[in-house]
Amino acid sequence: MVRHPIDAGNYYMNVAAYGAANAEAIYAHEYGHLIGLSDEYSQSNPQMHALMHEMDPATSAQRGAALDREAVRRMILASLVPQLHARVAGAAGEISQQFLRAQGPVRSALGASVRAAMADPTTVSILQIAVPPTAAGLTPYVARTLAAAARNPGNTTAPASAAVAAEFAPAPIESMLRRLYMSSLNGAATGVVDVGANLGMHINIEGASGLTADGLPAVGGATGLWAGGPAAAADVSAVVDQVAGASRTGRVPPLRASGSILRDLTSLPAGWAALAGGAPASMSVATVTNDVKQSLASAFIARTAPILAGTAAPTTTSRLGPFVAGLNAAARTAATAASTNAVRAFLAAEVTPVITRSTTSLMAALAEEVTRIMGTPAEKLAQASPRDPAIAGIASAMAGRFTLAKAGATVSQIVSGGSGVNPGTAAPAQEVTYSTVNMMSDNTDIFRADQFTAIATAFNGAGLKKSRESDFHVEMGAA
């Protein structure tokens, strides 16, 4: 029996093949075939190159070359991820020390914002509304109690200081670095890539990084190309030293190369002195006020509801004292919650750009060497000297590995009798595979303009338009 790619003329009714998809999704998917859309996914490199040729012969060669370069670039990055991540996460104590030494301006700026938030009229009005009519006599005490709470350092400065000290400690700093750096590196290594004409592709690197989404060690550690593959250990170490900063020990803060991520992270506190003149957006009065209002409302109700529901006269001192004490306690609870949120947001706002800049710079350096090696004729390659010998060494090893693997996969696919574009053919074992993101997948962010164009052209030529209508055409972009 001859198997065909699923298209308008060849389709199958095996619902089990859809896995957990519901009937509506299956109907929509099959309707896409009836209007001319194909299943553009692959299970191997040869299949994907054949698919790209079928999609658009005029540009398939350049897109295929771009895809191969990106595959090698991600192979290199994968080999670096475990060591890069370990180096940065391992420096959490050092970074924490630098942050704690410079916490004064952060603490002061946050304390000022908490004080302003506590006395904000909208904060007062939210609590006044929460007082039931049966306890209306206590309503006037809300404003004066909150005003007193705002003047009391125990309700403002103390919670702010405690939050800064707690979040600047080594354990929270390490947790944040692990999560943010893993997210940045993993996004660069596994995210969708556009190789032209909004053609979204996934590049899957064999093995695992040995890290969870939170950057914690996973069972089994790094495997496959993520564990280094054919890259020389000395080259990997040299690149990690350059990007993250050489590993140093001792009581004196280590001196690292300019531009390294650890140098940039430990240099962040130098800019915090300016916070004395005003809080940053993450701990501004407006931001903190929103948090204080939300936390204070719930804490106020939890602590004062039993008092407000009492049977005693609303103005008796026996009831007023617990009410004021409960409101003060609610203020401290709200200040603590808002301060913690503000410090975490501040740290993320400070650290994320440093991490993003480092990852972007690394990917650009990898792209430069990969393009030089894969885009230069062999006889001229020696004349084009590398900018970074260590990156060049890893790139050469990975490019050679990739070329051999792709050639082997092509032969294996031919021997098995599979068609290049037949997604039903099992893929040979490979270290890198491709798959597409298109209108017939679960795509949510990339749409193929050429697929829409084909549908519009078919519709225009099928006599389905009304006589006065203009031709339908495709416009990609924001509405």
N, C-alpha and C positions, 0 to 999 in steps of 0.2 A: 504494500500500500504506500502510495506517495503522500508525504506530509507536506502541507503548505503553511506559510505564515498565515495567521488569521487576518482576513481582510474581507472586503465586501463580497467576494465570491467564494470564500472559503472560511466557514465558521463551524464551531463545534458546540454541542449541547451538553457537555459534561459539567454540570453545575458544581460538582465536588472540587473541580480544579480551581474554583474561585476562593476556596478556603472559607473564611468567615464573612465574606461579602454578603450583604442583604440583597433581596430581589431587585430593589430599586437601583442599586449600584450596578448590578449585572445588566439590567435592561438599558440603562444609560450607556454603559460600556459597549454593549453590542450594537446599540443604535449608532454610536460613533463609527463603527465599521461600515454600517449601511450608507453613511454619508461620505465614506471615503477615507476615514482615518485608520491608520495602521498601528499595530502594537510595536512601538519603537523602543524595544528594550533588547538587551543582549546578555549573553552569559560568558563572553570571552572577548579578547582584544580583536581577533580576526573578524568575528561577527560584527563588532562595532565599526570597524573600518569599512566593511562591506556595506553596512547600513548607511553610513555617512555618504558613501559613493552613490548609493541608490537615492538618498534624499536630494542631493544636489551635486551632480558630477563636476560642475564648474568650480566649486570651492572645497570639495571633499579633501583634496590633497593638503591644502593649507590648514584645514581644520583638523585633519588627522595628525599632522605634524605638531600643531598646537596642543592637541590632546596628549600626544606622546611626551612632549616636553613637560607638561603639567604633571603627568604620571611620574616621571623621574624626579621632578621637584618634590613631590609628596613622598616619594620613596626616601629621599634624603631627609626630609623633615621627620618622617616617622622614625628613622634611625637615631635622630637626635632627641626626640621628645622625652624618653625616660630620664636621660642624664640631665637635660636642661631643667626639667621639672624638679628632679631631686636636688639639684644645686640651689635653685631659688627657694624651695620649701625648706631646705636645710639651713638657710640663712635667716629664718624667722626670728631667732633670738637676737641676732645682731641688729636686724631692722627694728625690732621691738625696743631695744635699748636706745636707739637713736630717736625713736618716736617719743618714748617716755621722757627723755631729757628735754624735749621741746614741747611738752604738753601744756605749758603755762598759757600761751596765747589761745590755744584751742579751748581750754577749760574756761578762760575768762569770757571768750566770745559766746560760748554755749550758755554759761550761767546768765549772761545779760539777756539772751534770747528767751530763756526760760522765765526769767522775772517778768519780761514784757508780755509773754504769752499768758502768764498767770493772771495779770491785771487787765488783760484785754476785755473790753466791754462785751464782746460776743461770747467769751468764755463765761462771764458772769451771767449773762442772760440765759444761756443754755441750762445752767443749774437752777436759776430762779424758776424757769418753766417746769423743771422737774419736781418742784415742791408742790404737793397736792393741796387743794383748797382747805382741807381740814387742818393743815399746818401752816396756813398763810401767815400767821404771826411770826414765823421764822424766816420768811422770805427776805426781809431787810438785812438779816445777818449774813446773807450769802456774800454780798458785795464787800462788806467791811471785813469779813473773815478771810476772803480771798486776797484782799488788799494787804492784810496783815501777813498772810502766808507768803505773799510775794516779797515782803520786806524781810522775811525770816530766811537767813542763809541755809538753814536746815532743810528748807523746802525747795531751794533753787540752786544755790552754789554747790552745796554738798552733793545732791544727786548728780549734778553735771560733772563734778570732779570725780565722783565714784565711777561714773559711766566711762569717762575718758581713760582712767587708770585701768579699768577692767578690760576695755576693748583694745587698749594698746599693749596688753600683756602678750607674752610669747605665744600662748596656745591659740587665742583668737586670731592673732596676726598670721600664724601658720595656716590655720583653717581657711582664712580669707585668701591667702596667696595660693594655696593648693587649688582652691575652687576656681579663682579667676584665671590663673595661669593655665590650668588644664583646659578651661573653656576656650581660651584664646588659641592655644596650640592645636587642640582637637578640631576647632572650627576651621583652621587653616589646612589641616591635614585631611579632613573628611567632608568639608562643605561642598555644596554644588558649585561647579565651575561653568562659566559660559565661554564656549570656544568659538563664538561668532553667531550672529543672527539670532540671539536669545536662545541658543540651543543649550539647554541645561544638562550637565552630565555629572554622574557620580563616579568617583574613582575609588575603588575599594582595595586597600593595601592588606595583603595577607598577614594574619597574626593579630596580636593585641598589644596595646601599649603597657599593659600591666597596671593600669590606673583606673579607678572608678571615675564617675562624673564629678565627684567631689575632690578628685586628686589624691585619694587614698590608695594605698597598695592593694591590688587585686590578687586573688589566689592564682598562683602559677607564674606571676611576673610577666615581663615583656616576652613576646614570642614573635617568630617570623621576622620580617624586615624591621619591625619595631625594636627588635633586640640588637640591631646593628647590621644584619645581613652581611654583604660582602665588604662593607666599609671598614677601613683600617681603624683599629681602636685609637691609635695615636691621632688620626685626623679628627675623629669624633670628639676626643678630649680637647683638642686644640680649638675646635669651633665652639664647644661649650664654654671653655675658658674665655673666649673672645666675646661671646654673646651675653653670658650670664655674669662673668667675672671669675677670675681664678679663685680656687678654694684656698682660704687662709684661716689660720687659727691664731689664738693669742688674745690677750686682754685689750690690746690697742685695736680700734676699728681698722680693718684692712683697707689698704689703698687698692682700688680696682681701676681698670682701664676706663677712660672716658667713653661714655656711650653704652657701657655694659648695664644690664638691667639692675643689678644689685647696686652699682654706683648711683644710678638714677633714683632708686628707691630710698637708699640711705641719705640721699641729698634732699629729699622732699621737705624735711623739717626746716630747712634754711628759708623757705618761703612763708612759714607760718607766722613769723613776727608781724607780718602785715595784717593779721587777723585782729590785732589790737584796734585797728581802725574800723572794723566792721566784720560781721560774720559772713562766711561764704553762703552760697545758696542752700547747701545741704543742712545748715543749721541757722538759717535766717529766722527772723521773728515770724514771718508768714508760715514757713515750713513747720517750725516748732509749735506755733499756735494751733495748727490743724491737729497735730499729734496730741497736744495737751488737751484740747477740747474732747477728742474721742476717748482718750484714756480717763480723763477726769469725769466725764459723764457716767461711764460704767462704774468707776471706783466710787463715785459719790452715791449712786443708787445702791450699790452693794453695802456700803458702810452706814448710810443714814436711813435706808428704808425701814428698818425696825424701829428707829427712833421716831420717824415721821408717822409711822402707823400706830404709835402709842395712843393711849386713851387719855393721858393727862392733858391739861390745858396747854395750848401751843406756846404760851408766853412764860410758862413757869421756868424758874432757873434750873430745876431738876432735869428738865428736858433740853434746855438751851446748852448747857455744858457738854453733854454727850454729842449734841448736834455739831457744835463748833469743833470738838475734838475729832469727830468723824470726818468733817470737811477738811480739816488740816491733814489728817492721815491720807485722805483721798488725793489731796494736792501733792503730797510727797510721792505717792504711788504713780500719779500721772507724770510728775517731773522725771522720775526714774525711767519710766517707759519711753517718754519722748526723748530724753537725753540719750538713751541707748540707741534708739533708732537714728537719731541725728549723727552720732559718732560713727555708726556703721555706714551711713550714707556718705559721710565726709571721707572716710577711709576709701570707700569704693570709688568716689569721685577723684581722689588723689592718685590712687594706685592704678586704676583701669587704664588711663591714658599712657602711663609708663609701660605697662604690659603690652598694650595694643601697638605702641610705637616700636617696641622691641621685636614683636612678632612680624610686623609689617616690614621692618628693615631687614630681618633675617630672610623672609620670603623673597624680597627684592634681590638680595645678594645671591640666593640660590638660583633665582631665575636667570641672573646674569651669567653665571657659570654654566648652567644647563644649556642656555641658548648658544653660548660660545662653543661648547663641546659637541652639541647635537646639530648645530647649524653651520659648522665650519668644515670644509672638505679636509679629509685626513692629511693630505700633503701640506695644508696650510695651518693645521692646528697648532703645531709647535711654534709658529710665528706669532700666534695670538696668545701672549702670556697671560696666565690667570691673575686676577686681582687678589684672590685669596687662595694660596696653595692647598690649604686644608680642605676648604669647600670644593676646590677643583678635584682633589683626590677622591672625595666621597662621590662627587658627581660622575667622574669617569667610571668608578666601580659600579655605580647604580645604572648608568646608561648602558654599560656593557651587559650587565645582568638583565636589564629590561629587553635589550635587543635579542639576546639569546632566547629568553623566555617567550617573546612574541613569535620568533621564528619557529620555535618548537610547538607552540600552540597552533600555528597555521598548518604545519605538517600533520599534527595530530587530528585536526579537524578534517583535513582532506582525506586522511586514511580512514576515518570513521564514516566517510560518505556524507557528512553533513553539509548543508548549504550555508553559505556565509551569513545569510539573513534569516535563517530558520531558527527561531527561538526555542523550538522543540528539541534541538540537538544538544546533548549534554556537553558542557565545556570541559576541555582538558584541564588538568591541574596547573594553576598559574599563581604567581605571586601578586599580580595586579589584574583586576578585571574592571570592566566599564559597565555602566548602565545609564539609561537616559531618564530625564524628567520631561514628560510631555503631556499633551492633553488627554491621553488615554491611560495615564497612570494616576496616582493620588497627588498629582502636582497641585501646589497652591501658590507658587510664586513665579513660575516661568511658563510662558505661553509661546508656542511656535507660530510666528507670523506667516511662515510659508505654508503651514497647514491650513490656516484660515484663508489664505489667498487662494489655495486650490479649491476650497469649498465655494468661495464667492465666485470664482471663475466658472465653476460648473453650474452654479445657480443662474448666473447671468446668461449662460449659453443654452440653458435648458428650456427656455420659453416660459419660465415661471414668474417673471416679472410682469407687472402691469405696464401697459403701453407707455404711460407717461413717467414711469419711474426711471431714474438714472441707474447706471450699473452700481451694484454693491461693491464696496471696496473695504480693505482692511486698514485700520488705524490703530497702532499699538501705542500704549502710553496711558498716562493718568486721565481719568474722565474729566 
